[in-house]
Amino acid sequence: MADGETMLGMTEAATRLHLTASLLRKWTDHGLITTMKRPGRGYQRFTVTDIERKRRELRLDEQEI
């Protein structure tokens, strides 16, 4: 992760991927998308770069949803 890169919480990342938070959590559990744990409380965070990469893999930018 680059210093100062924007991080997203579970809900925002799921919204950008057109998924439920529950399904995104399962993807992280199975290693389908990279997540980082926030120190202290352990909340999962996603970099905007990783979410945009996954959007391209899923071809979400090419579809009208």
C-alpha positions in Angstrom: 0.0 0.0 0.0 1.3 3.4 -0.9 1.5 6.0 1.9 -1.6 8.1 2.0 -3.6 5.8 -0.2 -7.4 6.1 0.4 -8.9 3.2 2.3 -12.5 2.1 2.2 -14.5 0.3 4.8 -16.5 -2.9 4.1 -19.8 -1.1 3.2 -18.2 1.4 0.8 -16.1 -1.3 -0.9 -19.1 -3.6 -1.3 -21.1 -0.8 -2.8 -18.4 0.0 -5.3 -18.3 -3.7 -6.3 -22.2 -4.0 -6.4 -22.0 -6.7 -3.7 -23.4 -7.1 -0.2 -21.0 -6.6 2.7 -21.7 -10.3 3.6 -20.6 -11.5 0.2 -17.5 -9.3 0.2 -16.5 -10.6 3.6 -16.7 -14.2 2.2 -14.5 -13.1 -0.7 -11.9 -11.8 1.8 -12.1 -15.0 3.8 -11.4 -17.0 0.6 -8.6 -14.7 -0.5 -10.4 -13.4 -3.6 -9.7 -9.8 -2.7 -7.0 -8.2 -0.5 -7.9 -6.6 2.8 -6.0 -4.9 5.5 -6.9 -5.0 9.2 -7.0 -1.7 11.0 -4.8 -1.7 14.1 -6.7 -1.9 17.3 -10.3 -2.8 16.4 -9.4 -5.0 13.5 -11.9 -3.5 11.0 -11.2 -4.6 7.5 -10.1 -1.9 5.1 -9.6 -2.0 1.3 -7.5 0.3 -0.8 -9.2 2.1 -3.6 -6.6 0.7 -5.9 -7.5 -2.9 -5.0 -11.2 -2.2 -5.4 -10.7 -0.6 -8.8 -8.6 -3.5 -9.9 -11.4 -5.9 -8.9 -13.9 -3.8 -10.7 -11.8 -4.1 -13.9 -11.5 -7.9 -13.3 -15.3 -8.2 -13.0 -15.7 -5.8 -15.9 -18.1 -3.6 -13.9 -17.0 -0.5 -15.8 -18.2 -2.1 -19.0 -21.7 -2.9 -17.7 -24.7 -0.8 -17.0 -26.1 -1.8 -13.6 
